């Protein structure tokens, strides 16, 4: 089965002016493109090919036979296209600039089903380009390695034609290596916008890693491939081509899309539940305030105590709803990142926590000159606030209580640490405390937290591709650490 230019059928439904941008995108991948209208009239020639033919880019109305050195060639090619709708590596000779003759091969496909009424797009490969490339000098060494590679691999020459495909390409795409080699890469790309993306990857400075592209398998189904590509350098340093490694990530991307949809549904559900819970809670706290304002003088000590407990439970519930909502928002795709001064965020927290620090007699030590971070400022504030607040609440009563904060550059990222000299955390609790609704107990002032603070810390870290953990020994304090990749 011959490969197909997957977008040609779509292009055939457009008029010439609308389809021209499409074929120009194709020309970003291949230098030599010809668009032939019905009745063998030229509509467009790519700029590079026009230069080599000594022609103008605008060729409307000119018969394409005039590009060839003999009419016999044209008749033979037209007959094959009319019979099969396509050509593959057919040899031709062209009138070049300054009276030269250019030898080339042409791959072409008709853009529709009606042979007489549909245009043809042809991709040419000028022979001197293939002869002048230095890819052949390095191909032998590369193929001896790539033949046994577990991932599918292609080598693309500078003109955009496939020079090599390893055996792993067949189970991935359904095409054998010999069905792919010497054919235009564009034959296997599914989306028009892919042309320019792939062309950018094939430029000498265009190395890419893990870029997703969609192609169509031989049996017709669509594949999502993760592509990593790098330029092959000739001994003289020139661009000899590109080697590309392909991995099938279709199921992985589908699972990610499903998970993203479920997360969106869950966030919507959480917001709905939070709204439903908040309405009666606001009413309850409003009535307790009225009860205190209008009837406090009628309450004895026990009644006032009960009212305090109701209000405290209401405020705890309010905090719980707020924290659950915040936890559901973390990791959204639209969260911004900016250059944030960790020092300014820490100084703000120090000022806000000063009454609690003074009351507990806890010294808070901040780094003198921490690095600037690529972070959303609100998220950084939440992360540090929860870590410092957690240490302040749960370090316990110890002599000379102290919390030390540090932000340091490490290999591949930044390490945030918040260390206290408190009672420490048993090893069996060190992972559990990062789970939602888990806590080591009430704070030093008797308040009970929501058990979500450290879950928020971990989710912020993981949303940035990092991690959060604690290092502690009972009686020797605890050091909470967050590693954020740069």
Secondary structure, DSSP 8 states (H G I E B T S, - for coil): -----TTHHHHTTS-HHHHHHHHHHHHTT-SEEEEEEGGGEEEEE-HHHHHHHT--SB-TT-BGGGGBS-HHHHHHHHHHHHHHSEEEEEEEEEE-GGG-EEEEEEEEEESSS-TTTS-EEEEEEEHHHHHH-SHHHHHHHHHHHHTT-SSEEEEE-TTSBEEEE-THHHHHHS--HHHHTTSBGGGGB--TTHHHHHHHHHSTT--EEEEEEEEE-TTS-EEEEEEEEEEEE-TTS-EEEEEEEEEE-HHHHHHHHHHHHHHHHHHHHHHHHHHHHHHHHHHHHHHHHHHHHHHGGG--HHHHHHHHHHHHHHHHHHHHHHHHHHHHHTT-TT---EEEEHHHHHHHHHHHHHHHHHHHT-EEE--SS--EEEE-HHHHHHHHHHHHHHHHHHS-S-TT-EEEEEEEEETTEEEEEEEE-SS---GGGTTGGGSTT--SS--TTS----S-HHHHHHHHHHHTT-EEEEEE-TTS-EEEEEEEE-
